[in-house]
Amino acid sequence: MRFTDADPSAPLIRRLTLAVDESQCTLRWLWPESVEAVYVERLELDMMGDDRTGEQAAQGKLKLYTKEEYKASNGYMDRITGFGAIRYTVYVCQMEEDGPVLVRQRDGDNTVIASAGKADIRFSIRYKSGFFQKRKSVLMTVTAEAPVPKEALCYVRKQGGVPLNKEDGTVYPFVSDFAPGRNEMPPVEVAKDDYVRLFFTDGPKYGAAYRLISD
């Protein structure tokens, strides 16, 4: 099995749609007239830093699916469980002498992403200082339902009030990933009138897989 990039004459998948009913996922698309089979790729997107793109070769689980099977089931059905996101890519399958060739589309029309549910990330922030001290310690605790990469979160420090968003103060990264369960961060020293809050570094990307909740 090998891949080839679509040329102007290649048959392509069009109007790929996704419908989710509880844990049941159904894909439907327009078949090119000359195509009798496709390969459907299921790739569980890795929020721990996986930045694969649809232009790369398939790296998930591939399943051969015929037009007859599609007609009998009125689509392609799959079950989604757990947390995170799943990317489905439908590749036109062309049979050649040396085996099947999968057509890789660059327009993205053959790719959709399904949400498998969001994992909760709960955080609490406490401050500790002496009465006559000019600085105070920030004690942060992060409790996660699933593994969270350090790149997903940051904390923002602001003078005179609690930050309202990631741009409302000075941004600081975390230095290690968050394991499932309770994670206590090393104390951070700040000025006595400074305040801290946690945010996603990239809301659209990580917000698809996690919910950030302040305790």
C-alpha positions as CSV (number, residue, x, y, z in Angstrom):
1,M,0.0,0.0,0.0
2,R,1.3,3.4,-0.9
3,F,0.1,7.0,-1.1
4,T,0.0,9.5,-4.0
5,D,-0.9,13.2,-4.0
6,A,-4.0,14.0,-5.9
7,D,-3.5,15.5,-9.4
8,P,-6.2,17.5,-11.3
9,S,-7.7,14.3,-12.8
10,A,-7.8,12.2,-9.6
11,P,-11.2,11.2,-8.2
12,L,-11.7,12.9,-4.8
13,I,-13.9,12.6,-1.8
14,R,-16.4,15.5,-1.5
15,R,-18.8,16.7,1.2
16,L,-17.6,14.6,4.0
17,T,-19.9,15.1,7.0
18,L,-19.9,13.9,10.6
19,A,-22.9,13.1,12.8
20,V,-22.5,12.1,16.4
21,D,-25.3,10.5,18.5
22,E,-24.0,9.9,22.0
23,S,-21.0,7.6,21.4
24,Q,-22.0,6.6,17.8
25,C,-20.3,8.5,15.0
26,T,-21.5,8.3,11.4
27,L,-19.5,9.6,8.4
28,R,-21.1,10.3,5.0
29,W,-19.6,11.6,1.8
30,L,-20.1,11.8,-2.0
31,W,-18.4,9.0,-3.8
32,P,-16.6,9.6,-7.2
33,E,-18.4,7.5,-9.8
34,S,-15.3,5.4,-10.7
35,V,-14.5,4.5,-7.1
36,E,-15.7,1.3,-5.5
37,A,-13.7,1.3,-2.3
38,V,-12.0,3.7,0.1
39,Y,-9.7,3.5,3.2
40,V,-11.0,5.2,6.3
41,E,-8.3,6.4,8.7
42,R,-9.0,6.8,12.4
43,L,-6.4,8.8,14.2
44,E,-6.7,9.7,17.9
45,L,-5.2,13.1,18.1
46,D,-2.5,13.3,20.7
47,M,-2.7,16.5,22.8
48,M,0.7,15.6,24.2
49,G,2.3,17.5,21.3
50,D,1.1,15.6,18.2
51,D,1.0,18.1,15.3
52,R,0.4,15.7,12.4
53,T,-1.3,17.2,9.4
54,G,-3.6,15.9,6.7
55,E,-0.8,16.3,4.2
56,Q,1.3,13.6,5.8
57,A,0.8,9.9,5.2
58,A,-1.8,8.1,7.3
59,Q,-0.5,7.2,10.7
60,G,-3.7,6.0,12.3
61,K,-5.7,2.8,11.9
62,L,-6.8,2.2,8.3
63,K,-9.9,0.2,7.3
64,L,-11.0,-0.8,3.9
65,Y,-14.6,0.1,3.2
66,T,-16.5,-0.6,0.0
67,K,-19.3,1.3,-1.7
68,E,-21.6,-1.7,-1.1
69,E,-20.9,-1.6,2.6
70,Y,-21.6,2.1,2.6
71,K,-24.9,1.7,0.9
72,A,-26.0,-1.1,3.2
73,S,-25.2,1.0,6.4
74,N,-26.1,4.4,4.9
75,G,-22.7,5.7,5.8
76,Y,-19.6,4.6,7.8
77,M,-20.2,4.1,11.5
78,D,-17.7,4.1,14.4
79,R,-17.9,4.2,18.2
80,I,-16.0,7.0,20.0
81,T,-15.1,6.8,23.7
82,G,-12.7,8.4,26.2
83,F,-11.3,12.0,26.0
84,G,-9.8,14.1,23.3
85,A,-10.4,14.2,19.6
86,I,-10.4,11.8,16.7
87,R,-9.6,12.7,13.1
88,Y,-11.2,10.7,10.3
89,T,-9.7,10.8,6.8
90,V,-11.3,9.1,3.9
91,Y,-8.8,8.1,1.1
92,V,-9.9,7.1,-2.4
93,C,-8.4,3.7,-3.2
94,Q,-7.1,3.0,-6.6
95,M,-6.0,-0.5,-7.5
96,E,-2.7,-0.8,-9.5
97,E,-0.5,-3.8,-10.3
98,D,1.7,-3.4,-7.2
99,G,-1.3,-3.0,-4.9
100,P,-3.7,-0.4,-3.6
101,V,-2.8,3.3,-3.9
102,L,-4.4,5.8,-1.6
103,V,-5.1,9.3,-2.9
104,R,-3.9,12.0,-0.5
105,Q,-6.0,15.2,-0.9
106,R,-4.6,18.6,0.0
107,D,-7.9,20.5,0.1
108,G,-9.0,18.9,3.4
109,D,-12.4,17.9,2.0
110,N,-11.8,14.3,3.0
111,T,-11.1,15.0,6.7
112,V,-13.3,15.7,9.7
113,I,-12.6,15.8,13.5
114,A,-14.9,14.3,16.1
115,S,-14.8,15.2,19.8
116,A,-14.5,12.2,22.1
117,G,-15.4,14.2,25.1
118,K,-13.5,16.8,27.1
119,A,-11.4,15.9,30.2
120,D,-11.7,18.3,33.1
121,I,-8.6,20.2,34.4
122,R,-9.4,21.8,37.8
123,F,-7.0,24.3,39.3
124,S,-6.8,26.1,42.6
125,I,-4.6,29.0,43.5
126,R,-3.7,30.0,47.1
127,Y,-1.5,32.8,48.4
128,K,0.7,32.7,51.4
129,S,2.6,35.6,53.0
130,G,3.7,37.1,56.2
131,F,2.1,40.3,57.6
132,F,5.2,42.5,57.1
133,Q,6.6,40.8,54.0
134,K,6.7,42.6,50.6
135,R,6.4,39.3,48.6
136,K,4.1,36.3,48.8
137,S,4.1,32.7,47.6
138,V,1.6,31.4,45.0
139,L,0.6,27.8,45.6
140,M,-1.0,26.3,42.5
141,T,-2.7,22.8,42.3
142,V,-3.8,21.2,39.0
143,T,-6.1,18.2,39.1
144,A,-6.5,16.5,35.7
145,E,-8.8,13.7,34.5
146,A,-6.3,12.8,31.7
147,P,-2.6,13.5,30.9
148,V,-2.0,17.2,30.0
149,P,1.1,18.4,28.2
150,K,2.9,21.3,29.7
151,E,2.5,23.2,26.5
152,A,-1.3,23.3,27.0
153,L,-1.3,25.5,30.1
154,C,0.4,28.7,31.2
155,Y,-0.1,31.0,34.2
156,V,-0.4,34.7,33.9
157,R,0.7,37.2,36.5
158,K,-0.9,40.6,36.8
159,Q,-0.3,43.5,39.2
160,G,-3.3,44.9,41.1
161,G,-5.9,42.3,40.1
162,V,-6.7,38.8,38.8
163,P,-5.9,38.4,35.0
164,L,-8.9,38.2,32.8
165,N,-7.3,36.4,29.9
166,K,-3.9,35.2,28.6
167,E,-3.0,38.7,27.2
168,D,-3.9,40.4,30.5
169,G,-0.5,40.2,32.2
170,T,2.8,38.5,31.9
171,V,2.7,34.9,30.6
172,Y,4.8,32.1,32.2
173,P,5.1,28.5,30.9
174,F,5.1,25.3,33.0
175,V,8.2,23.1,32.9
176,S,6.7,19.6,33.2
177,D,3.6,17.7,32.0
178,F,0.6,17.1,34.2
179,A,-0.2,13.6,35.2
180,P,-3.8,12.4,35.8
181,G,-4.8,13.2,39.4
182,R,-3.5,15.9,41.7
183,N,-0.4,17.9,40.6
184,E,1.1,20.4,43.1
185,M,3.3,23.1,41.6
186,P,6.4,24.4,43.2
187,P,5.7,27.7,45.0
188,V,6.2,30.9,42.9
189,E,7.3,34.1,44.6
190,V,5.5,37.3,43.4
191,A,5.0,40.8,44.7
192,K,2.4,41.3,47.3
193,D,-0.1,43.0,44.9
194,D,0.4,40.5,42.1
195,Y,-2.2,37.9,41.2
196,V,-2.1,34.7,39.1
197,R,-4.5,32.7,37.0
198,L,-4.2,29.7,34.7
199,F,-5.2,29.7,31.0
200,F,-4.8,27.6,27.9
201,T,-1.9,28.6,25.7
202,D,-4.0,27.9,22.6
203,G,-7.8,28.0,23.4
204,P,-9.1,26.5,20.1
205,K,-6.5,23.6,20.1
206,Y,-6.6,22.5,23.7
207,G,-10.1,23.6,24.4
208,A,-11.3,20.9,22.1
209,A,-10.0,18.2,24.4
210,Y,-10.1,19.8,27.9
211,R,-12.3,21.9,30.2
212,L,-10.3,24.3,32.4
213,I,-12.2,24.9,35.7
214,S,-11.3,27.1,38.6
215,D,-12.0,25.7,42.1
